[in-house]
C-alpha cells in the first residue's frame, strides 16, 4: 500500500498550468453556500489586528500555493510526525506523548479546514457522496486519536496502533490528492479556486 504520493510535484505543476488557462467567468451559484464561504466579509478588522502575530504561519501557507497544495503539505507534515512516533521505543514515553499532542493539533486543524471549506464546496458541486465519505473517514481519525490518548505510552501495542493509524491517514490523503481534489479543481474557475484558497488559509488562521 503506497504511503506517499509519488508524483505530487508533477500533478501540482499540471494543475497550476490548468489554472492559468481557465476562464474566470465560470462561476457557480452561491445560493446554497454554507457560512464558511461568507464569514470573512466581516472579519477584516480582527484579521488586521492579528496579522503581525501570525506572520510566520501565514507565510508558510501562502508559500504552499493553492488550497489543494496547502492541504497536501499538511498531509506530509502529519505523516512526518507519524514517522517520528514510529522511531520511538517504550522508554521514550514523554517524547511519544509530545508527538501525539503535536499530531492531534495538526490533524484537528487540517480536518477543520476540510470540513468547513472544501467538503461543503464539494457538496455544492454535487459531489455529496464523496464529501460524506471523506468526512466519515475523519471519524476514524478521531477514534484513533482517542485510543492513543487513553493508551499508556509504553504499551506493547502502541507502535502497532500508530502504524495502523498512519496507514489510514495515508490512504485518506492519497484519495484526496490523486482523485478527489484533482478532479474537483479542474472544474473550478480561477475566481472559485482563489476563494477556496483564501478560506482554507483563513480557517487555518483561526485554528492555529
URNORMO-V467181 format. One record per pair of residues at least 12 apart in sequence whose C-alpha atoms are under 7 Angstrom apart, sorted by sequence separation. I is the first residue (numbers start at 1). J is the second residue. D is the distance in Angstrom with one decimal. If there is no record, write none. Layout:
# URNORMO-V467181
i=(I/I)
j=(J/J)
d=(D/D)
This chain:
# URNORMO-V467181
i=(119/85/81/115/144/81/78/78/74/104/97/96/93/93/90/91/90/86/117/36/37/36/117/117/82/34/79/113/113/113/109/75/109/109/72/68/67/67/66/67/61/27/37/26/3/25/24/4/23/24/3/22/23/24/22/5/19)
j=(131/99/99/135/165/103/103/106/110/145/153/153/153/154/153/154/154/159/196/116/117/117/199/200/166/120/166/200/203/204/204/173/207/208/177/181/196/197/197/200/201/189/199/189/167/189/189/170/189/190/170/189/190/191/190/174/190)
d=(5.1/6.5/6.8/6.9/6.3/6.4/6.3/6.6/7.0/6.9/6.8/6.4/5.1/6.0/7.0/6.8/4.4/6.1/6.9/5.8/7.0/6.0/6.6/6.4/6.3/6.9/6.8/5.6/5.7/6.4/6.5/6.4/5.5/6.9/6.8/6.6/6.5/4.3/5.5/6.3/6.7/6.6/7.0/5.4/6.8/6.9/5.0/6.7/5.9/5.0/5.3/5.9/6.7/5.6/6.3/6.3/6.3)
